[in-house]
Amino acid sequence: MPSLTIYPNPVGDLLNFQVRGEPLAQYATFRVVSLEGKAMWETGQVNVQATVAVSVAGWPAGTYFLQCLENGAVICSEKFVNQ
């Protein structure tokens, strides 16, 4: 099963993540949601062999979840804090 590596955590301006473990299907997508379930960021395919950077500047301070989805189902998730 794939897993997500997030850094730094807590985040200041830029969230970096990498996918580890099993390769993802071509149709995998990523999103960040708040504790309330509000989608803050979403993307389609990304080069999962590289580090992906997401700007969180301007987002409210709090706890968020980076999710990896295949066919609309969350297959892995990692929690992070935005300062």
Phi and psi in radians as a Rosetta constraint file:
Dihedral C 1 N 2 CA 2 C 2 CIRCULARHARMONIC -1.230 0.35
Dihedral N 2 CA 2 C 2 N 3 CIRCULARHARMONIC 2.761 0.35
Dihedral C 2 N 3 CA 3 C 3 CIRCULARHARMONIC -2.419 0.35
Dihedral N 3 CA 3 C 3 N 4 CIRCULARHARMONIC 2.796 0.35
Dihedral C 3 N 4 CA 4 C 4 CIRCULARHARMONIC -1.886 0.35
Dihedral N 4 CA 4 C 4 N 5 CIRCULARHARMONIC 2.381 0.35
Dihedral C 4 N 5 CA 5 C 5 CIRCULARHARMONIC -1.943 0.35
Dihedral N 5 CA 5 C 5 N 6 CIRCULARHARMONIC 2.147 0.35
Dihedral C 5 N 6 CA 6 C 6 CIRCULARHARMONIC -2.045 0.35
Dihedral N 6 CA 6 C 6 N 7 CIRCULARHARMONIC 2.416 0.35
Dihedral C 6 N 7 CA 7 C 7 CIRCULARHARMONIC -2.747 0.35
Dihedral N 7 CA 7 C 7 N 8 CIRCULARHARMONIC 2.663 0.35
Dihedral C 7 N 8 CA 8 C 8 CIRCULARHARMONIC -1.278 0.35
Dihedral N 8 CA 8 C 8 N 9 CIRCULARHARMONIC 2.867 0.35
Dihedral C 8 N 9 CA 9 C 9 CIRCULARHARMONIC -2.504 0.35
Dihedral N 9 CA 9 C 9 N 10 CIRCULARHARMONIC 1.881 0.35
Dihedral C 9 N 10 CA 10 C 10 CIRCULARHARMONIC -1.283 0.35
Dihedral N 10 CA 10 C 10 N 11 CIRCULARHARMONIC 2.769 0.35
Dihedral C 10 N 11 CA 11 C 11 CIRCULARHARMONIC -1.709 0.35
Dihedral N 11 CA 11 C 11 N 12 CIRCULARHARMONIC 2.531 0.35
Dihedral C 11 N 12 CA 12 C 12 CIRCULARHARMONIC -1.778 0.35
Dihedral N 12 CA 12 C 12 N 13 CIRCULARHARMONIC -1.223 0.35
Dihedral C 12 N 13 CA 13 C 13 CIRCULARHARMONIC -2.109 0.35
Dihedral N 13 CA 13 C 13 N 14 CIRCULARHARMONIC -0.560 0.35
Dihedral C 13 N 14 CA 14 C 14 CIRCULARHARMONIC -2.291 0.35
Dihedral N 14 CA 14 C 14 N 15 CIRCULARHARMONIC 2.106 0.35
Dihedral C 14 N 15 CA 15 C 15 CIRCULARHARMONIC -1.612 0.35
Dihedral N 15 CA 15 C 15 N 16 CIRCULARHARMONIC 2.219 0.35
Dihedral C 15 N 16 CA 16 C 16 CIRCULARHARMONIC -1.933 0.35
Dihedral N 16 CA 16 C 16 N 17 CIRCULARHARMONIC 2.423 0.35
Dihedral C 16 N 17 CA 17 C 17 CIRCULARHARMONIC -2.517 0.35
Dihedral N 17 CA 17 C 17 N 18 CIRCULARHARMONIC 2.710 0.35
Dihedral C 17 N 18 CA 18 C 18 CIRCULARHARMONIC -2.370 0.35
Dihedral N 18 CA 18 C 18 N 19 CIRCULARHARMONIC 2.651 0.35
Dihedral C 18 N 19 CA 19 C 19 CIRCULARHARMONIC -1.762 0.35
Dihedral N 19 CA 19 C 19 N 20 CIRCULARHARMONIC 2.293 0.35
Dihedral C 19 N 20 CA 20 C 20 CIRCULARHARMONIC -2.072 0.35
Dihedral N 20 CA 20 C 20 N 21 CIRCULARHARMONIC 2.832 0.35
Dihedral C 20 N 21 CA 21 C 21 CIRCULARHARMONIC 1.541 0.35
Dihedral N 21 CA 21 C 21 N 22 CIRCULARHARMONIC -2.500 0.35
Dihedral C 21 N 22 CA 22 C 22 CIRCULARHARMONIC -0.997 0.35
Dihedral N 22 CA 22 C 22 N 23 CIRCULARHARMONIC 2.518 0.35
Dihedral C 22 N 23 CA 23 C 23 CIRCULARHARMONIC -1.126 0.35
Dihedral N 23 CA 23 C 23 N 24 CIRCULARHARMONIC 2.605 0.35
Dihedral C 23 N 24 CA 24 C 24 CIRCULARHARMONIC -1.583 0.35
Dihedral N 24 CA 24 C 24 N 25 CIRCULARHARMONIC 2.695 0.35
Dihedral C 24 N 25 CA 25 C 25 CIRCULARHARMONIC -1.226 0.35
Dihedral N 25 CA 25 C 25 N 26 CIRCULARHARMONIC 2.798 0.35
Dihedral C 25 N 26 CA 26 C 26 CIRCULARHARMONIC -1.078 0.35
Dihedral N 26 CA 26 C 26 N 27 CIRCULARHARMONIC -0.449 0.35
Dihedral C 26 N 27 CA 27 C 27 CIRCULARHARMONIC -1.662 0.35
Dihedral N 27 CA 27 C 27 N 28 CIRCULARHARMONIC 0.260 0.35
Dihedral C 27 N 28 CA 28 C 28 CIRCULARHARMONIC -1.207 0.35
Dihedral N 28 CA 28 C 28 N 29 CIRCULARHARMONIC 2.482 0.35
Dihedral C 28 N 29 CA 29 C 29 CIRCULARHARMONIC -2.246 0.35
Dihedral N 29 CA 29 C 29 N 30 CIRCULARHARMONIC 2.884 0.35
Dihedral C 29 N 30 CA 30 C 30 CIRCULARHARMONIC -2.263 0.35
Dihedral N 30 CA 30 C 30 N 31 CIRCULARHARMONIC 2.568 0.35
Dihedral C 30 N 31 CA 31 C 31 CIRCULARHARMONIC -2.640 0.35
Dihedral N 31 CA 31 C 31 N 32 CIRCULARHARMONIC 2.739 0.35
Dihedral C 31 N 32 CA 32 C 32 CIRCULARHARMONIC -2.007 0.35
Dihedral N 32 CA 32 C 32 N 33 CIRCULARHARMONIC 2.266 0.35
Dihedral C 32 N 33 CA 33 C 33 CIRCULARHARMONIC -2.182 0.35
Dihedral N 33 CA 33 C 33 N 34 CIRCULARHARMONIC 2.612 0.35
Dihedral C 33 N 34 CA 34 C 34 CIRCULARHARMONIC -1.418 0.35
Dihedral N 34 CA 34 C 34 N 35 CIRCULARHARMONIC 3.017 0.35
Dihedral C 34 N 35 CA 35 C 35 CIRCULARHARMONIC -1.035 0.35
Dihedral N 35 CA 35 C 35 N 36 CIRCULARHARMONIC -0.498 0.35
Dihedral C 35 N 36 CA 36 C 36 CIRCULARHARMONIC -1.409 0.35
Dihedral N 36 CA 36 C 36 N 37 CIRCULARHARMONIC -0.096 0.35
Dihedral C 36 N 37 CA 37 C 37 CIRCULARHARMONIC 1.606 0.35
Dihedral N 37 CA 37 C 37 N 38 CIRCULARHARMONIC 0.106 0.35
Dihedral C 37 N 38 CA 38 C 38 CIRCULARHARMONIC -1.351 0.35
Dihedral N 38 CA 38 C 38 N 39 CIRCULARHARMONIC 2.226 0.35
Dihedral C 38 N 39 CA 39 C 39 CIRCULARHARMONIC -1.286 0.35
Dihedral N 39 CA 39 C 39 N 40 CIRCULARHARMONIC 2.144 0.35
Dihedral C 39 N 40 CA 40 C 40 CIRCULARHARMONIC -1.754 0.35
Dihedral N 40 CA 40 C 40 N 41 CIRCULARHARMONIC -0.466 0.35
Dihedral C 40 N 41 CA 41 C 41 CIRCULARHARMONIC -2.775 0.35
Dihedral N 41 CA 41 C 41 N 42 CIRCULARHARMONIC 2.493 0.35
Dihedral C 41 N 42 CA 42 C 42 CIRCULARHARMONIC -2.640 0.35
Dihedral N 42 CA 42 C 42 N 43 CIRCULARHARMONIC 2.555 0.35
Dihedral C 42 N 43 CA 43 C 43 CIRCULARHARMONIC -2.533 0.35
Dihedral N 43 CA 43 C 43 N 44 CIRCULARHARMONIC 2.801 0.35
Dihedral C 43 N 44 CA 44 C 44 CIRCULARHARMONIC -1.532 0.35
Dihedral N 44 CA 44 C 44 N 45 CIRCULARHARMONIC -2.404 0.35
Dihedral C 44 N 45 CA 45 C 45 CIRCULARHARMONIC -1.095 0.35
Dihedral N 45 CA 45 C 45 N 46 CIRCULARHARMONIC 2.437 0.35
Dihedral C 45 N 46 CA 46 C 46 CIRCULARHARMONIC -2.343 0.35
Dihedral N 46 CA 46 C 46 N 47 CIRCULARHARMONIC 2.815 0.35
Dihedral C 46 N 47 CA 47 C 47 CIRCULARHARMONIC -1.315 0.35
Dihedral N 47 CA 47 C 47 N 48 CIRCULARHARMONIC 1.706 0.35
Dihedral C 47 N 48 CA 48 C 48 CIRCULARHARMONIC -1.330 0.35
Dihedral N 48 CA 48 C 48 N 49 CIRCULARHARMONIC -0.062 0.35
Dihedral C 48 N 49 CA 49 C 49 CIRCULARHARMONIC -1.398 0.35
Dihedral N 49 CA 49 C 49 N 50 CIRCULARHARMONIC -0.269 0.35
Dihedral C 49 N 50 CA 50 C 50 CIRCULARHARMONIC -1.957 0.35
Dihedral N 50 CA 50 C 50 N 51 CIRCULARHARMONIC 2.961 0.35
Dihedral C 50 N 51 CA 51 C 51 CIRCULARHARMONIC -1.360 0.35
Dihedral N 51 CA 51 C 51 N 52 CIRCULARHARMONIC 2.346 0.35
Dihedral C 51 N 52 CA 52 C 52 CIRCULARHARMONIC -1.834 0.35
Dihedral N 52 CA 52 C 52 N 53 CIRCULARHARMONIC 2.338 0.35
Dihedral C 52 N 53 CA 53 C 53 CIRCULARHARMONIC -1.982 0.35
Dihedral N 53 CA 53 C 53 N 54 CIRCULARHARMONIC 2.342 0.35
Dihedral C 53 N 54 CA 54 C 54 CIRCULARHARMONIC -2.200 0.35
Dihedral N 54 CA 54 C 54 N 55 CIRCULARHARMONIC 2.198 0.35
Dihedral C 54 N 55 CA 55 C 55 CIRCULARHARMONIC -1.337 0.35
Dihedral N 55 CA 55 C 55 N 56 CIRCULARHARMONIC 2.178 0.35
Dihedral C 55 N 56 CA 56 C 56 CIRCULARHARMONIC -1.949 0.35
Dihedral N 56 CA 56 C 56 N 57 CIRCULARHARMONIC 0.176 0.35
Dihedral C 56 N 57 CA 57 C 57 CIRCULARHARMONIC -1.039 0.35
Dihedral N 57 CA 57 C 57 N 58 CIRCULARHARMONIC 2.307 0.35
Dihedral C 57 N 58 CA 58 C 58 CIRCULARHARMONIC 1.573 0.35
Dihedral N 58 CA 58 C 58 N 59 CIRCULARHARMONIC -0.182 0.35
Dihedral C 58 N 59 CA 59 C 59 CIRCULARHARMONIC -1.309 0.35
Dihedral N 59 CA 59 C 59 N 60 CIRCULARHARMONIC 2.581 0.35
Dihedral C 59 N 60 CA 60 C 60 CIRCULARHARMONIC -1.077 0.35
Dihedral N 60 CA 60 C 60 N 61 CIRCULARHARMONIC 2.556 0.35
Dihedral C 60 N 61 CA 61 C 61 CIRCULARHARMONIC -1.078 0.35
Dihedral N 61 CA 61 C 61 N 62 CIRCULARHARMONIC 2.497 0.35
Dihedral C 61 N 62 CA 62 C 62 CIRCULARHARMONIC 2.720 0.35
Dihedral N 62 CA 62 C 62 N 63 CIRCULARHARMONIC -2.974 0.35
Dihedral C 62 N 63 CA 63 C 63 CIRCULARHARMONIC -1.748 0.35
Dihedral N 63 CA 63 C 63 N 64 CIRCULARHARMONIC 2.394 0.35
Dihedral C 63 N 64 CA 64 C 64 CIRCULARHARMONIC -2.350 0.35
Dihedral N 64 CA 64 C 64 N 65 CIRCULARHARMONIC 2.881 0.35
Dihedral C 64 N 65 CA 65 C 65 CIRCULARHARMONIC -2.202 0.35
Dihedral N 65 CA 65 C 65 N 66 CIRCULARHARMONIC 2.224 0.35
Dihedral C 65 N 66 CA 66 C 66 CIRCULARHARMONIC -1.577 0.35
Dihedral N 66 CA 66 C 66 N 67 CIRCULARHARMONIC 2.171 0.35
Dihedral C 66 N 67 CA 67 C 67 CIRCULARHARMONIC -2.084 0.35
Dihedral N 67 CA 67 C 67 N 68 CIRCULARHARMONIC 2.506 0.35
Dihedral C 67 N 68 CA 68 C 68 CIRCULARHARMONIC -1.927 0.35
Dihedral N 68 CA 68 C 68 N 69 CIRCULARHARMONIC 2.245 0.35
Dihedral C 68 N 69 CA 69 C 69 CIRCULARHARMONIC -2.135 0.35
Dihedral N 69 CA 69 C 69 N 70 CIRCULARHARMONIC 2.498 0.35
Dihedral C 69 N 70 CA 70 C 70 CIRCULARHARMONIC -2.209 0.35
Dihedral N 70 CA 70 C 70 N 71 CIRCULARHARMONIC 2.213 0.35
Dihedral C 70 N 71 CA 71 C 71 CIRCULARHARMONIC 0.941 0.35
Dihedral N 71 CA 71 C 71 N 72 CIRCULARHARMONIC 0.631 0.35
Dihedral C 71 N 72 CA 72 C 72 CIRCULARHARMONIC 1.419 0.35
Dihedral N 72 CA 72 C 72 N 73 CIRCULARHARMONIC -0.069 0.35
Dihedral C 72 N 73 CA 73 C 73 CIRCULARHARMONIC -1.803 0.35
Dihedral N 73 CA 73 C 73 N 74 CIRCULARHARMONIC 2.368 0.35
Dihedral C 73 N 74 CA 74 C 74 CIRCULARHARMONIC -1.235 0.35
Dihedral N 74 CA 74 C 74 N 75 CIRCULARHARMONIC 2.132 0.35
Dihedral C 74 N 75 CA 75 C 75 CIRCULARHARMONIC -1.817 0.35
Dihedral N 75 CA 75 C 75 N 76 CIRCULARHARMONIC -0.376 0.35
Dihedral C 75 N 76 CA 76 C 76 CIRCULARHARMONIC -2.774 0.35
Dihedral N 76 CA 76 C 76 N 77 CIRCULARHARMONIC 2.695 0.35
Dihedral C 76 N 77 CA 77 C 77 CIRCULARHARMONIC -2.628 0.35
Dihedral N 77 CA 77 C 77 N 78 CIRCULARHARMONIC 2.577 0.35
Dihedral C 77 N 78 CA 78 C 78 CIRCULARHARMONIC -2.434 0.35
Dihedral N 78 CA 78 C 78 N 79 CIRCULARHARMONIC 2.363 0.35
Dihedral C 78 N 79 CA 79 C 79 CIRCULARHARMONIC -1.552 0.35
Dihedral N 79 CA 79 C 79 N 80 CIRCULARHARMONIC 2.488 0.35
Dihedral C 79 N 80 CA 80 C 80 CIRCULARHARMONIC -2.523 0.35
Dihedral N 80 CA 80 C 80 N 81 CIRCULARHARMONIC 2.825 0.35
Dihedral C 80 N 81 CA 81 C 81 CIRCULARHARMONIC -1.990 0.35
Dihedral N 81 CA 81 C 81 N 82 CIRCULARHARMONIC 2.278 0.35
Dihedral C 81 N 82 CA 82 C 82 CIRCULARHARMONIC -1.731 0.35
Dihedral N 82 CA 82 C 82 N 83 CIRCULARHARMONIC 2.212 0.35
